[in-house]
Amino acid sequence: MVARVIRFRQGLAAVCGLAGVFAFAGDAGAQGRLDARYVVTLAGLPIGRGAWAIDIHDDQYVASANGTTTGLLRVFASGEGSTAVRGTVSNGRLLPAAYTSSVTTDRKSEELHINLAGGNVKDFSVEPPTPPSPDRIPVTDAHRRGVTDPMSAALAHVAGTADPVSPEACDRKIAIFDGRMRYDLKFAYKRMETVHAGKGYQGPAVVCAIYFVPIAGYIPQRAAIKYLISQRDIEAWLAPVAGTRVVVPYRISVPTPLGLGVMEATDFVTEAQRSRESAFNAKSQ
């Protein structure tokens, strides 16, 4: 439970231990940075906090997040985690190259590494390994092609020239491999909201419904899997990264048997950055 809360808090778009990832297509010269702080609550009670930093450049991107348990949950079990990704932006696509995740709780630790090229997994390692089970649907090499990593989950580029905070941001299905499971997340537009961070962004957010579709690496009889498949009320509220057409989660809410789980930004500080080419040209003039 604690490990799932930590991944959820890290954000990155984690959904009850699942991470959603969006396709990305960068506009030339578009660069921006986000520094965000999040709190996680369960049935209104604080159980965790985390931080997330994203840098998007003309030809590369990096993102990192960390989190820890807080409040009542810490009385029963403590935990902390961190995750990071780096990759390139090429031909209008965000291509993750290396993803790492580390989670430590009172009961266990997990280390995950995924290396990718062109949307395909080159190699990966998970410690401890996934326990063998005859009921688990195996993950094949084919399942590890045309996927992305969990951390790149929160970067969604909206095509066109209109406001990126729009229903089009929810028009997507994404293929995810998290080192243990291969699953799809389907998104659908629900509504528009207005958000007010304690520090930073204030403005519109587009709300997407999220539907979980497991593909491989899971045991169909597991109650948690059946529960997630049946959910129709998981939501992601997406807000913009300045200087880009990228939107990322400001808030994620997931109904659970114990109450509503929510990860929401308290700080959402974002700013546009000048491209290296533009900076070079300015110095040359």
DORO-168251 format. One line per 4 residues: number of its first residue (from 1); for each residue x, y, z of N, C-alpha, C. Coordinates in nm, 3 decimals, always signed. Example, Ala and Ser with C-alpha at 12.3 -4.5 7.8 and 13.67 -1.06 7.14 Angstrom:
2
1) +1.319 -0.569 +0.780 +1.230 -0.450 +0.780 +1.320 -0.330 +0.780; +1.285 -0.225 +0.708 +1.367 -0.106 +0.714 +1.290 +0.003 +0.787;
END
This chain:
285
1) +0.083 -0.121 +0.000 +0.000 +0.000 +0.000 +0.086 +0.125 +0.000; +0.187 +0.131 +0.088 +0.272 +0.248 +0.098 +0.344 +0.275 -0.033; +0.397 +0.169 -0.095 +0.468 +0.187 -0.222 +0.375 +0.247 -0.326; +0.250 +0.205 -0.330 +0.156 +0.258 -0.428 +0.126 +0.404 -0.399;
5) +0.115 +0.439 -0.270 +0.090 +0.579 -0.235 +0.205 +0.666 -0.280; +0.329 +0.615 -0.262 +0.446 +0.694 -0.302 +0.446 +0.716 -0.451; +0.422 +0.612 -0.531 +0.421 +0.630 -0.676 +0.310 +0.727 -0.717; +0.195 +0.715 -0.652 +0.084 +0.805 -0.680 +0.125 +0.949 -0.652;
9) +0.192 +0.971 -0.539 +0.234 +1.103 -0.500 +0.340 +1.158 -0.592; +0.427 +1.076 -0.643 +0.535 +1.121 -0.729 +0.481 +1.180 -0.858; +0.369 +1.148 -0.884 +0.309 +1.216 -0.996 +0.318 +1.180 -1.126; +0.350 +1.169 -1.093 +0.360 +1.185 -1.225 +0.258 +1.110 -1.288;
13) +0.192 +1.132 -1.246 +0.074 +1.082 -1.311 +0.051 +0.946 -1.273; +0.074 +0.932 -1.160 +0.051 +0.798 -1.112 -0.094 +0.782 -1.077; -0.151 +0.670 -1.105 -0.292 +0.644 -1.076 -0.299 +0.513 -0.997; -0.308 +0.523 -0.862 -0.309 +0.406 -0.774 -0.191 +0.315 -0.805;
17) -0.072 +0.374 -0.817 +0.045 +0.295 -0.851 +0.064 +0.279 -0.999; -0.026 +0.333 -1.083 -0.011 +0.329 -1.227 +0.032 +0.467 -1.272; +0.109 +0.474 -1.381 +0.147 +0.603 -1.434 +0.095 +0.616 -1.574; +0.043 +0.730 -1.605 -0.007 +0.753 -1.740 +0.095 +0.828 -1.820;
21) +0.105 +0.801 -1.945 +0.201 +0.872 -2.029 +0.133 +0.919 -2.155; +0.172 +1.038 -2.198 +0.113 +1.101 -2.315 +0.214 +1.107 -2.428; +0.166 +1.099 -2.553 +0.250 +1.126 -2.668 +0.286 +1.273 -2.667; +0.400 +1.308 -2.721 +0.448 +1.445 -2.720 +0.495 +1.482 -2.859;
25) +0.464 +1.601 -2.901 +0.516 +1.652 -3.027 +0.555 +1.796 -3.006; +0.681 +1.826 -3.007 +0.729 +1.958 -2.969 +0.731 +2.055 -3.084; +0.696 +2.182 -3.054 +0.711 +2.287 -3.151 +0.855 +2.337 -3.146; +0.915 +2.363 -3.260 +1.054 +2.409 -3.264 +1.067 +2.537 -3.183;
29) +1.169 +2.542 -3.098 +1.195 +2.661 -3.020 +1.113 +2.670 -2.893; +1.019 +2.580 -2.871 +0.935 +2.586 -2.751 +1.010 +2.526 -2.634; +1.026 +2.606 -2.528 +1.097 +2.558 -2.410 +1.027 +2.611 -2.287; +1.026 +2.531 -2.181 +0.964 +2.575 -2.058 +1.010 +2.491 -1.940;
33) +0.981 +2.541 -1.821 +1.020 +2.471 -1.699 +0.902 +2.473 -1.601; +0.889 +2.365 -1.526 +0.788 +2.356 -1.422 +0.853 +2.310 -1.292; +0.824 +2.382 -1.183 +0.859 +2.340 -1.048 +0.729 +2.333 -0.970; +0.692 +2.213 -0.927 +0.563 +2.195 -0.861 +0.579 +2.120 -0.731;
37) +0.489 +2.148 -0.638 +0.480 +2.076 -0.511 +0.339 +2.022 -0.499; +0.327 +1.898 -0.452 +0.197 +1.833 -0.444 +0.172 +1.779 -0.303; +0.045 +1.770 -0.267 +0.005 +1.699 -0.146 -0.087 +1.585 -0.188; -0.083 +1.475 -0.113 -0.170 +1.361 -0.140 -0.260 +1.340 -0.020;
41) -0.389 +1.326 -0.048 -0.485 +1.300 +0.059 -0.565 +1.176 +0.027; -0.614 +1.111 +0.131 -0.703 +0.995 +0.117 -0.822 +1.020 +0.208; -0.940 +1.027 +0.149 -1.062 +1.060 +0.223 -1.045 +1.191 +0.300; -0.972 +1.285 +0.240 -0.952 +1.416 +0.299 -0.838 +1.426 +0.398;
45) -0.774 +1.314 +0.433 -0.664 +1.315 +0.529 -0.530 +1.317 +0.456; -0.436 +1.403 +0.496 -0.305 +1.408 +0.430 -0.226 +1.281 +0.455; -0.170 +1.223 +0.350 -0.090 +1.101 +0.365 +0.045 +1.112 +0.295; +0.068 +1.219 +0.220 +0.196 +1.228 +0.151 +0.217 +1.364 +0.088;
49) +0.341 +1.389 +0.047 +0.374 +1.510 -0.025 +0.487 +1.479 -0.122; +0.500 +1.561 -0.225 +0.603 +1.536 -0.326 +0.637 +1.660 -0.403; +0.743 +1.649 -0.482 +0.789 +1.760 -0.566 +0.818 +1.705 -0.705; +0.801 +1.791 -0.806 +0.817 +1.752 -0.944 +0.881 +1.865 -1.022;
53) +0.985 +1.836 -1.097 +1.053 +1.936 -1.179 +1.064 +1.884 -1.322; +1.030 +1.970 -1.418 +1.036 +1.934 -1.559 +1.108 +2.044 -1.635; +1.202 +2.006 -1.722 +1.269 +2.099 -1.814 +1.250 +2.048 -1.955; +1.192 +2.129 -2.041 +1.171 +2.093 -2.180 +1.253 +2.188 -2.267;
57) +1.342 +2.132 -2.349 +1.427 +2.212 -2.437 +1.397 +2.177 -2.583; +1.467 +2.245 -2.674 +1.444 +2.222 -2.816 +1.465 +2.076 -2.854; +1.570 +2.014 -2.800 +1.608 +1.881 -2.846 +1.618 +1.777 -2.735; +1.585 +1.814 -2.612 +1.592 +1.719 -2.503 +1.499 +1.760 -2.389;
61) +1.473 +1.666 -2.300 +1.393 +1.696 -2.182 +1.441 +1.611 -2.066; +1.420 +1.664 -1.946 +1.450 +1.590 -1.823 +1.338 +1.617 -1.724; +1.308 +1.519 -1.641 +1.207 +1.534 -1.538 +1.244 +1.449 -1.418; +1.210 +1.497 -1.300 +1.238 +1.420 -1.179 +1.132 +1.450 -1.075;
65) +1.109 +1.354 -0.987 +1.010 +1.370 -0.881 +1.055 +1.294 -0.758; +1.009 +1.338 -0.642 +1.035 +1.265 -0.518 +0.918 +1.286 -0.425; +0.901 +1.194 -0.331 +0.790 +1.203 -0.238 +0.814 +1.124 -0.112; +0.732 +1.153 -0.011 +0.744 +1.082 +0.117 +0.607 +1.075 +0.183;
69) +0.588 +0.976 +0.268 +0.462 +0.964 +0.341 +0.458 +1.067 +0.453; +0.336 +1.110 +0.487 +0.317 +1.207 +0.594 +0.190 +1.171 +0.670; +0.163 +1.246 +0.777 +0.036 +1.235 +0.847 +0.010 +1.098 +0.907; -0.118 +1.060 +0.905 -0.161 +0.936 +0.970 -0.094 +0.813 +0.911;
73) -0.070 +0.813 +0.779 -0.011 +0.695 +0.716 +0.127 +0.664 +0.774; +0.200 +0.769 +0.814 +0.334 +0.748 +0.868 +0.332 +0.675 +1.002; +0.219 +0.683 +1.072 +0.207 +0.611 +1.199 +0.212 +0.460 +1.175; +0.155 +0.415 +1.064 +0.148 +0.273 +1.033 +0.269 +0.225 +0.953;
77) +0.318 +0.308 +0.863 +0.432 +0.269 +0.780 +0.489 +0.394 +0.715; +0.621 +0.400 +0.702 +0.684 +0.514 +0.638 +0.741 +0.472 +0.505; +0.758 +0.569 +0.418 +0.813 +0.538 +0.287 +0.856 +0.663 +0.214; +0.944 +0.645 +0.118 +0.988 +0.754 +0.033 +1.029 +0.698 -0.101;
81) +1.028 +0.784 -0.202 +1.063 +0.738 -0.335 +1.110 +0.852 -0.423; +1.177 +0.816 -0.531 +1.220 +0.914 -0.630 +1.217 +0.849 -0.767; +1.201 +0.930 -0.869 +1.198 +0.879 -1.005 +1.246 +0.989 -1.099; +1.302 +0.949 -1.214 +1.356 +1.047 -1.307 +1.360 +0.988 -1.447;
85) +1.358 +1.075 -1.545 +1.368 +1.034 -1.684 +1.445 +1.141 -1.762; +1.515 +1.097 -1.864 +1.576 +1.189 -1.959 +1.553 +1.134 -2.098; +1.546 +1.223 -2.194 +1.522 +1.180 -2.330 +1.546 +1.292 -2.429; +1.516 +1.266 -2.554 +1.539 +1.364 -2.659 +1.407 +1.402 -2.726;
89) +1.407 +1.517 -2.789 +1.295 +1.561 -2.871 +1.343 +1.558 -3.015; +1.281 +1.473 -3.096 +1.327 +1.454 -3.234 +1.208 +1.438 -3.327; +1.207 +1.515 -3.435 +1.100 +1.508 -3.534 +0.962 +1.521 -3.470; +0.953 +1.614 -3.376 +0.824 +1.639 -3.314 +0.779 +1.535 -3.215;
93) +0.869 +1.451 -3.165 +0.831 +1.348 -3.068 +0.925 +1.352 -2.948; +0.867 +1.323 -2.832 +0.946 +1.307 -2.712 +0.985 +1.160 -2.701; +1.116 +1.133 -2.700 +1.165 +0.995 -2.700 +1.244 +0.968 -2.572; +1.184 +0.901 -2.474 +1.257 +0.870 -2.351 +1.374 +0.777 -2.378;
97) +1.484 +0.803 -2.309 +1.604 +0.721 -2.324 +1.633 +0.639 -2.199; +1.614 +0.697 -2.081 +1.645 +0.626 -1.957 +1.550 +0.669 -1.848; +1.491 +0.571 -1.782 +1.398 +0.594 -1.673 +1.444 +0.516 -1.551; +1.440 +0.578 -1.434 +1.477 +0.510 -1.309 +1.374 +0.542 -1.202;
101) +1.354 +0.446 -1.111 +1.263 +0.466 -0.999 +1.316 +0.389 -0.879; +1.305 +0.453 -0.763 +1.348 +0.390 -0.639 +1.244 +0.417 -0.531; +1.195 +0.310 -0.469 +1.094 +0.321 -0.363 +1.139 +0.241 -0.243; +1.135 +0.303 -0.126 +1.176 +0.236 -0.002 +1.067 +0.254 +0.103;
105) +1.024 +0.145 +0.164 +0.927 +0.149 +0.272 +0.982 +0.069 +0.390; +0.904 +0.064 +0.498 +0.945 -0.014 +0.615 +0.961 -0.162 +0.580; +0.885 -0.208 +0.481 +0.880 -0.350 +0.453 +0.968 -0.395 +0.338; +0.993 -0.306 +0.240 +1.070 -0.349 +0.125 +1.123 -0.230 +0.048;
109) +1.213 -0.258 -0.046 +1.266 -0.158 -0.137 +1.251 -0.210 -0.279; +1.237 -0.117 -0.374 +1.227 -0.155 -0.514 +1.312 -0.061 -0.597; +1.389 -0.118 -0.690 +1.471 -0.041 -0.784 +1.431 -0.081 -0.925; +1.405 +0.018 -1.008 +1.360 -0.008 -1.144 +1.441 +0.077 -1.241;
113) +1.487 +0.015 -1.350 +1.559 +0.085 -1.456 +1.504 +0.039 -1.591; +1.473 +0.134 -1.677 +1.428 +0.103 -1.812 +1.507 +0.188 -1.911; +1.566 +0.125 -2.011 +1.634 +0.195 -2.120 +1.553 +0.175 -2.247; +1.529 +0.285 -2.320 +1.444 +0.279 -2.438 +1.513 +0.346 -2.557;
117) +1.469 +0.311 -2.676 +1.515 +0.374 -2.799 +1.401 +0.373 -2.899; +1.361 +0.490 -2.946 +1.255 +0.498 -3.045 +1.122 +0.442 -3.000; +1.093 +0.449 -2.870 +0.966 +0.397 -2.819 +0.968 +0.249 -2.789; +1.084 +0.185 -2.803 +1.096 +0.042 -2.774 +1.192 +0.020 -2.656;
121) +1.158 -0.076 -2.571 +1.243 -0.106 -2.456 +1.366 -0.184 -2.502; +1.484 -0.129 -2.474 +1.609 -0.198 -2.505 +1.642 -0.301 -2.398; +1.634 -0.260 -2.274 +1.656 -0.350 -2.161 +1.596 -0.287 -2.037; +1.575 -0.368 -1.934 +1.520 -0.318 -1.810 +1.555 -0.412 -1.697;
125) +1.547 -0.362 -1.575 +1.572 -0.445 -1.457 +1.480 -0.399 -1.345; +1.431 -0.496 -1.267 +1.345 -0.468 -1.153 +1.394 -0.552 -1.037; +1.421 -0.488 -0.923 +1.460 -0.558 -0.801 +1.370 -0.515 -0.687; +1.302 -0.610 -0.623 +1.304 -0.754 -0.650 +1.225 -0.789 -0.776;
129) +1.255 -0.902 -0.838 +1.183 -0.942 -0.959 +1.035 -0.968 -0.929; +0.955 -0.961 -1.033 +0.813 -0.993 -1.020 +0.797 -1.140 -0.981; +0.723 -1.171 -0.875 +0.706 -1.311 -0.834 +0.641 -1.394 -0.944; +0.691 -1.511 -0.972 +0.630 -1.595 -1.076 +0.492 -1.643 -1.033;
133) +0.403 -1.654 -1.131 +0.269 -1.704 -1.104 +0.212 -1.761 -1.233; +0.156 -1.882 -1.227 +0.097 -1.940 -1.349 -0.024 -1.863 -1.398; -0.081 -1.777 -1.312 -0.200 -1.701 -1.350 -0.166 -1.565 -1.413; -0.038 -1.528 -1.407 +0.002 -1.398 -1.459 +0.013 -1.402 -1.611;
137) -0.046 -1.306 -1.680 -0.033 -1.297 -1.825 +0.107 -1.248 -1.857; +0.187 -1.325 -1.930 +0.327 -1.289 -1.951 +0.344 -1.166 -2.041; +0.449 -1.090 -2.012 +0.487 -0.977 -2.096 +0.586 -1.027 -2.200; +0.555 -1.011 -2.327 +0.642 -1.056 -2.436 +0.723 -0.939 -2.491;
141) +0.817 -0.970 -2.580 +0.895 -0.865 -2.645 +0.804 -0.770 -2.722; +0.700 -0.824 -2.784 +0.608 -0.741 -2.860 +0.537 -0.639 -2.771; +0.513 -0.675 -2.646 +0.447 -0.584 -2.553 +0.538 -0.467 -2.515; +0.668 -0.482 -2.536 +0.761 -0.377 -2.497 +0.801 -0.289 -2.616;
145) +0.724 -0.297 -2.723 +0.748 -0.210 -2.840 +0.635 -0.107 -2.850; +0.671 +0.012 -2.894 +0.572 +0.118 -2.909 +0.515 +0.165 -2.777; +0.601 +0.174 -2.675 +0.556 +0.214 -2.542 +0.639 +0.333 -2.493; +0.604 +0.381 -2.377 +0.680 +0.486 -2.313 +0.693 +0.456 -2.165;
149) +0.776 +0.533 -2.097 +0.802 +0.509 -1.955 +0.699 +0.580 -1.867; +0.688 +0.542 -1.740 +0.591 +0.605 -1.652 +0.614 +0.754 -1.629; +0.739 +0.800 -1.615 +0.760 +0.941 -1.583 +0.723 +1.033 -1.698; +0.745 +0.989 -1.821 +0.708 +1.073 -1.934 +0.557 +1.085 -1.943;
153) +0.491 +1.022 -1.848 +0.345 +1.014 -1.843 +0.277 +1.147 -1.844; +0.338 +1.246 -1.786 +0.260 +1.364 -1.762 +0.278 +1.470 -1.867; +0.352 +1.444 -1.971 +0.377 +1.545 -2.074 +0.285 +1.523 -2.192; +0.189 +1.609 -2.210 +0.094 +1.595 -2.320 +0.100 +1.718 -2.408;
157) +0.145 +1.701 -2.533 +0.147 +1.812 -2.627 +0.015 +1.820 -2.701; -0.037 +1.939 -2.715 -0.163 +1.960 -2.785 -0.131 +2.028 -2.919; -0.165 +1.961 -3.028 -0.134 +2.012 -3.161 -0.216 +2.136 -3.193; -0.170 +2.210 -3.294 -0.243 +2.327 -3.341 -0.189 +2.455 -3.282;
161) -0.266 +2.563 -3.298 -0.223 +2.694 -3.250 -0.318 +2.753 -3.147; -0.430 +2.687 -3.123 -0.526 +2.737 -3.024 -0.475 +2.707 -2.883; -0.549 +2.752 -2.784 -0.514 +2.730 -2.644 -0.496 +2.580 -2.618; -0.379 +2.537 -2.567 -0.358 +2.393 -2.543 -0.445 +2.338 -2.431;
165) -0.494 +2.425 -2.344 -0.584 +2.379 -2.237 -0.723 +2.367 -2.298; -0.747 +2.256 -2.364 -0.868 +2.238 -2.444 -0.909 +2.092 -2.442; -1.029 +2.060 -2.489 -1.073 +1.920 -2.494 -0.980 +1.830 -2.575; -0.908 +1.887 -2.673 -0.816 +1.807 -2.755 -0.706 +1.743 -2.672;
169) -0.674 +1.799 -2.556 -0.571 +1.742 -2.470 -0.610 +1.605 -2.418; -0.740 +1.575 -2.417 -0.789 +1.447 -2.366 -0.812 +1.344 -2.477; -0.785 +1.380 -2.599 -0.814 +1.292 -2.712 -0.694 +1.202 -2.740; -0.678 +1.096 -2.659 -0.561 +1.011 -2.676 -0.576 +0.878 -2.602;
173) -0.499 +0.780 -2.649 -0.480 +0.653 -2.579 -0.331 +0.628 -2.574; -0.280 +0.584 -2.460 -0.136 +0.572 -2.444 -0.097 +0.432 -2.398; +0.016 +0.384 -2.449 +0.068 +0.251 -2.418 +0.184 +0.265 -2.319; +0.177 +0.194 -2.207 +0.272 +0.211 -2.097 +0.335 +0.078 -2.059;
177) +0.466 +0.081 -2.038 +0.535 -0.032 -1.977 +0.609 +0.023 -1.855; +0.578 -0.031 -1.736 +0.634 +0.023 -1.613 +0.738 -0.069 -1.549; +0.787 -0.167 -1.627 +0.886 -0.260 -1.573 +0.826 -0.391 -1.526; +0.699 -0.386 -1.491 +0.628 -0.507 -1.449 +0.504 -0.533 -1.535;
181) +0.432 -0.429 -1.568 +0.307 -0.442 -1.641 +0.310 -0.366 -1.772; +0.230 -0.412 -1.867 +0.202 -0.340 -1.991 +0.052 -0.312 -1.991; +0.015 -0.184 -2.001 -0.125 -0.147 -1.999 -0.148 -0.022 -2.082; -0.273 +0.000 -2.117 -0.314 +0.122 -2.186 -0.393 +0.209 -2.090;
185) -0.381 +0.340 -2.110 -0.471 +0.434 -2.045 -0.544 +0.511 -2.154; -0.676 +0.509 -2.146 -0.758 +0.582 -2.242 -0.812 +0.707 -2.175; -0.810 +0.817 -2.251 -0.852 +0.945 -2.197 -0.973 +0.998 -2.274; -1.060 +1.071 -2.204 -1.178 +1.130 -2.265 -1.209 +1.261 -2.195;
189) -1.250 +1.359 -2.273 -1.280 +1.491 -2.218 -1.404 +1.485 -2.128; -1.395 +1.556 -2.011 -1.509 +1.565 -1.920 -1.560 +1.708 -1.905; -1.470 +1.802 -1.873 -1.515 +1.939 -1.848 -1.393 +2.031 -1.833; -1.419 +2.159 -1.813 -1.315 +2.257 -1.782 -1.331 +2.302 -1.637;
193) -1.218 +2.329 -1.572 -1.219 +2.381 -1.435 -1.122 +2.499 -1.428; -1.130 +2.575 -1.318 -1.034 +2.682 -1.290 -0.959 +2.646 -1.162; -0.825 +2.656 -1.166 -0.743 +2.619 -1.050 -0.667 +2.741 -1.000; -0.633 +2.737 -0.870 -0.561 +2.847 -0.806 -0.453 +2.787 -0.716;
197) -0.333 +2.777 -0.766 -0.223 +2.725 -0.685 -0.187 +2.826 -0.577; -0.140 +2.776 -0.463 -0.095 +2.866 -0.358 +0.018 +2.955 -0.406; +0.101 +2.900 -0.495 +0.212 +2.975 -0.556 +0.220 +2.935 -0.702; +0.215 +3.033 -0.791 +0.228 +3.003 -0.932 +0.098 +3.012 -1.009;
201) +0.070 +2.910 -1.087 -0.036 +2.914 -1.187 -0.175 +2.934 -1.129; -0.252 +3.021 -1.194 -0.394 +3.036 -1.170 -0.461 +3.050 -1.306; -0.555 +2.962 -1.334 -0.619 +2.968 -1.465 -0.693 +2.840 -1.496; -0.725 +2.820 -1.623 -0.806 +2.704 -1.662 -0.727 +2.573 -1.659;
205) -0.799 +2.465 -1.635 -0.745 +2.329 -1.644 -0.850 +2.244 -1.715; -0.802 +2.155 -1.802 -0.893 +2.065 -1.871 -0.897 +1.933 -1.794; -1.016 +1.881 -1.771 -1.034 +1.759 -1.692 -1.060 +1.642 -1.785; -0.975 +1.539 -1.774 -0.988 +1.418 -1.856 -1.028 +1.301 -1.768;
209) -1.120 +1.219 -1.817 -1.147 +1.089 -1.755 -1.038 +0.993 -1.799; -1.000 +0.899 -1.711 -0.896 +0.801 -1.741 -0.953 +0.661 -1.721; -0.931 +0.575 -1.820 -0.978 +0.437 -1.814 -0.860 +0.342 -1.828; -0.850 +0.248 -1.736 -0.737 +0.155 -1.728 -0.768 +0.027 -1.804;
213) -0.677 -0.010 -1.894 -0.694 -0.132 -1.974 -0.566 -0.215 -1.962; -0.564 -0.320 -1.878 -0.443 -0.403 -1.865 -0.422 -0.488 -1.988; -0.295 -0.506 -2.024 -0.259 -0.584 -2.142 -0.181 -0.710 -2.103; -0.077 -0.694 -2.022 +0.007 -0.808 -1.983 +0.080 -0.776 -1.853;
217) +0.133 -0.882 -1.789 +0.207 -0.865 -1.665 +0.122 -0.859 -1.541; -0.004 -0.895 -1.553 -0.095 -0.887 -1.439 -0.169 -1.020 -1.421; -0.229 -1.035 -1.303 -0.309 -1.153 -1.272 -0.456 -1.112 -1.277; -0.531 -1.161 -1.375 -0.669 -1.114 -1.395 -0.758 -1.129 -1.272;
221) -0.731 -1.228 -1.188 -0.818 -1.252 -1.072 -0.795 -1.154 -0.958; -0.690 -1.076 -0.963 -0.659 -0.985 -0.854 -0.770 -0.881 -0.838; -0.810 -0.859 -0.712 -0.919 -0.766 -0.683 -0.882 -0.623 -0.725; -0.755 -0.584 -0.705 -0.714 -0.447 -0.739 -0.726 -0.423 -0.889;
225) -0.690 -0.523 -0.969 -0.700 -0.509 -1.114 -0.846 -0.496 -1.155; -0.931 -0.582 -1.102 -1.074 -0.575 -1.134 -1.132 -0.440 -1.094; -1.088 -0.389 -0.980 -1.138 -0.261 -0.932 -1.101 -0.148 -1.027; -0.974 -0.145 -1.070 -0.930 -0.038 -1.160 -0.998 -0.046 -1.296;
229) -1.018 -0.169 -1.345 -1.086 -0.185 -1.474 -1.228 -0.129 -1.467; -1.292 -0.146 -1.353 -1.432 -0.105 -1.339 -1.448 +0.045 -1.315; -1.339 +0.115 -1.282 -1.351 +0.255 -1.246 -1.385 +0.344 -1.365; -1.479 +0.435 -1.343 -1.518 +0.534 -1.444 -1.508 +0.676 -1.391;
233) -1.447 +0.692 -1.273 -1.439 +0.824 -1.211 -1.297 +0.869 -1.182; -1.197 +0.806 -1.244 -1.059 +0.854 -1.231 -1.044 +0.978 -1.319; -0.984 +1.085 -1.263 -0.970 +1.210 -1.336 -0.828 +1.265 -1.328; -0.787 +1.332 -1.435 -0.663 +1.410 -1.437 -0.698 +1.551 -1.482;
237) -0.656 +1.650 -1.402 -0.676 +1.791 -1.436 -0.544 +1.841 -1.494; -0.544 +1.887 -1.617 -0.422 +1.923 -1.687 -0.408 +2.074 -1.698; -0.289 +2.125 -1.664 -0.258 +2.267 -1.671 -0.132 +2.286 -1.756; -0.109 +2.408 -1.811 -0.002 +2.426 -1.909 +0.135 +2.452 -1.849;
241) +0.239 +2.411 -1.924 +0.377 +2.450 -1.897 +0.407 +2.570 -1.986; +0.439 +2.684 -1.926 +0.461 +2.808 -2.001 +0.570 +2.790 -2.106; +0.551 +2.854 -2.220 +0.650 +2.850 -2.326 +0.640 +2.728 -2.415; +0.545 +2.639 -2.389 +0.528 +2.516 -2.467 +0.379 +2.495 -2.492;
245) +0.348 +2.393 -2.569 +0.210 +2.350 -2.586 +0.185 +2.221 -2.506; +0.260 +2.206 -2.398 +0.251 +2.088 -2.314 +0.163 +2.116 -2.194; +0.075 +2.022 -2.161 -0.005 +2.029 -2.039 +0.029 +1.909 -1.952; +0.027 +1.928 -1.820 +0.066 +1.823 -1.725 -0.036 +1.820 -1.611;
249) -0.039 +1.710 -1.535 -0.137 +1.701 -1.426 -0.116 +1.805 -1.317; -0.220 +1.880 -1.289 -0.228 +1.968 -1.173 -0.292 +1.892 -1.056; -0.383 +1.803 -1.092 -0.455 +1.723 -0.992 -0.490 +1.588 -1.053; -0.479 +1.482 -0.974 -0.525 +1.349 -1.013 -0.612 +1.296 -0.899;
253) -0.729 +1.243 -0.932 -0.816 +1.186 -0.829 -0.853 +1.044 -0.868; -0.849 +0.955 -0.768 -0.876 +0.814 -0.789 -0.967 +0.763 -0.676; -1.088 +0.717 -0.706 -1.170 +0.656 -0.602 -1.103 +0.527 -0.552; -1.102 +0.506 -0.422 -1.050 +0.384 -0.363 -1.151 +0.330 -0.263;
257) -1.137 +0.204 -0.222 -1.229 +0.150 -0.121 -1.223 +0.224 +0.012; -1.115 +0.300 +0.036 -1.100 +0.374 +0.161 -1.141 +0.520 +0.149; -1.183 +0.562 +0.031 -1.219 +0.701 +0.009 -1.148 +0.755 -0.113; -1.173 +0.881 -0.146 -1.114 +0.940 -0.265 -0.967 +0.973 -0.242;
261) -0.880 +0.921 -0.330 -0.738 +0.956 -0.326 -0.713 +1.071 -0.421; -0.645 +1.176 -0.372 -0.622 +1.295 -0.453 -0.477 +1.338 -0.441; -0.414 +1.364 -0.554 -0.284 +1.431 -0.559 -0.308 +1.566 -0.625; -0.277 +1.675 -0.554 -0.307 +1.809 -0.606 -0.192 +1.904 -0.577;
265) -0.166 +1.992 -0.674 -0.056 +2.087 -0.660 -0.089 +2.195 -0.558; +0.008 +2.227 -0.473 -0.001 +2.345 -0.388 +0.079 +2.458 -0.452; +0.194 +2.425 -0.513 +0.274 +2.519 -0.592 +0.282 +2.465 -0.735; +0.268 +2.555 -0.832 +0.274 +2.515 -0.973 +0.339 +2.631 -1.047;
269) +0.471 +2.642 -1.031 +0.547 +2.755 -1.085 +0.606 +2.716 -1.219; +0.567 +2.784 -1.323 +0.611 +2.750 -1.458 +0.652 +2.876 -1.532; +0.755 +2.866 -1.614 +0.803 +2.980 -1.690 +0.860 +2.936 -1.824; +0.844 +3.023 -1.924 +0.903 +2.998 -2.055 +1.052 +3.024 -2.049;
273) +1.128 +2.950 -2.130 +1.272 +2.967 -2.137 +1.312 +2.993 -2.282; +1.413 +3.074 -2.298 +1.462 +3.101 -2.432 +1.538 +2.981 -2.484; +1.519 +2.950 -2.611 +1.593 +2.840 -2.671 +1.740 +2.876 -2.681; +1.825 +2.773 -2.682 +1.968 +2.798 -2.694 +2.002 +2.867 -2.824;
277) +1.927 +2.832 -2.931 +1.953 +2.895 -3.060 +1.916 +3.043 -3.054; +1.804 +3.077 -2.991 +1.763 +3.216 -2.980 +1.861 +3.295 -2.896; +1.908 +3.232 -2.787 +2.006 +3.300 -2.702 +2.136 +3.326 -2.777; +2.179 +3.230 -2.858 +2.302 +3.245 -2.934 +2.287 +3.358 -3.036;
281) +2.172 +3.362 -3.105 +2.149 +3.466 -3.205 +2.146 +3.604 -3.140; +2.087 +3.612 -3.019 +2.080 +3.741 -2.951 +2.221 +3.790 -2.915; +2.307 +3.696 -2.873 +2.443 +3.735 -2.838 +2.522 +3.776 -2.960; +2.486 +3.722 -3.075 +2.562 +3.747 -3.197 +2.526 +3.882 -3.258;
285) +2.412 +3.937 -3.218 +2.368 +4.063 -3.279 +2.427 +4.184 -3.211;
END
